[in-house]
């Protein structure tokens, strides 16, 4: 956790957001990183996502089962989802989402939006061309050599 916190501090000095993360497997650090949203002009470059990408590349897998993540702050909804998709076993965090909210990183509106019907969200969503889009799903379902994840 101390390394994740150091990465968060380093991120602030580099011009990024105050977030850091470290992924560990079998007691060894696999990857570490920090928030790069403003540095890379990438809204998905949160510390956890950046570190997950590094770990997957290093381990040559999309499945990080057996790993743990140490993050300087409780993960936002996007990062939490990425942690679940990566199958990381355990999350350790320093600051809470309320601590983040208190310094301007408020994710509560996203949690509220998720509970709404897609058409009622602040960015409305409308389903179109379902009959054409479903074809890829049908092809996936029929594919015999697919790699499930």
KAKAZI-V593875 format. One line per field, one symbol per residue. psi: psi as a letter, one per 30 degrees, with the letter a starting at -180 (. if undefined). burial: I if it has 9 or more other ideal C-beta (glycine too) atoms within 8 Angstrom, else O. A space follows every 50 residues. Layout:
BEGIN
psi=???
burial=???
END
This chain:
BEGIN
psi=eeeeeeeeeeeeffgllhkllkkkkhgkkellalkgefeghjfghleeee eeeeeeeefhlfjgkflkkkkfkkkleeeeeeeeefhkekkkldllfeee efggijgefeeeeeflkefflfjkkkklhefeefeeeeeeefkfgljk.
burial=IOIIIIIIIIIIOOOIIIIIIIIIIOOOOIIIIIIIIOIOOOOOIIIIII IIOIIIOOIOOOOIOOIIIIIIIOIIIIIIOIIOOIOIOOIOIIOOIOII IOOOIOIOOIIOIOOOOIOOIOOOOOOOOOOOOOOOOOOOOOOOOOOOO
END
